[in-house]
Amino acid sequence: MELLVIRHALAVERAEGASAADDAARPLTSRGRRRFRDVVRGLQRLGFATDRVLHSPWQRAVETADLLEPLVDDDLDDVRVATPHLAAPPRAELFALIAERGARVALVGHEPWLGQLVALLTVGAAEQGDTMPFRKGGVAWLEGSATPGGMQLRALLPPRVLRRIR
């Protein structure tokens, strides 16, 4: 299995004192959309594709997942699945969902949970998630089995690097 773990693109800043619902409703900025389209072009040039896109139900993750359409062979609406498991610390239910979704899966979510997820999948310890520096629009490429310690980190790709691939 090949897994692309993607942090959502640049979003509107969180307002001081905002509720959890307000935070979940924050959209991408126009700059965030534009820059993430360049990230997707970089992924295409590197030959990445995906069979399924799992994403957090939070607005900025939904909008980022929408921008992954060029990496999908089918209609994006047919392969996209929103899951609250990508807006929370990693749990066994998320691993099961990933495993049933195909050979090439993209996940779109949030920090600190994505760092914890990558650490759990690669070294079996979510506490090591702080060592995974996920910038907004950044991508981790993993291969293996979607179980704790069952995957290998092939690359941690900062958005700046992906945007510069010609």
C-alpha positions, 0 to 999 in steps of 0.5 A: 500500500502507498499512502500520501499523508497531507496537511491541509493548505494555508487557511484563514487564521483562527480568530481569538476565542473562536469556538470549535465549530468556528475553527472547523469552518475555516476555509482556505485562503486564495493564496493557500489554494494557489500554492497547493495547486502547485504542490499537486502539480509537483506530485503529478510530475513525480508520478503520484496518483491515488485511488482514494482520498480520505479527509477530515470533515473540517472545511480547510481539509475538504477544500484541500482534498478537492484540489487533489482531483488531478491525482485521481483517475476516477471522478473525485466525488466517487473516491472521496470520503470524509472521516472524523478520524482525521480530525482527532488523534489516530485510532484503530478505526482509522487504520481499518478505514485506510486498509479497506480503501485501496492500494494508493490512498491520500489522507488530508488532515491536521496537525498534530494528529498527522505527525502522530499518525505518521510516527505511529505507522512508521515507528509504532509510537505516536509520541514521536509525532513531534519529530514529523514537521508537517508544514501546511500543504506538506506531504509524507509518502509512506509504503507498507501495511497500515498498521502500527510500525508497518509502514516505511517513510519514503519521503517527507516533502515540504510544500516549497519543494513540491511547488518548485518541481518543474 
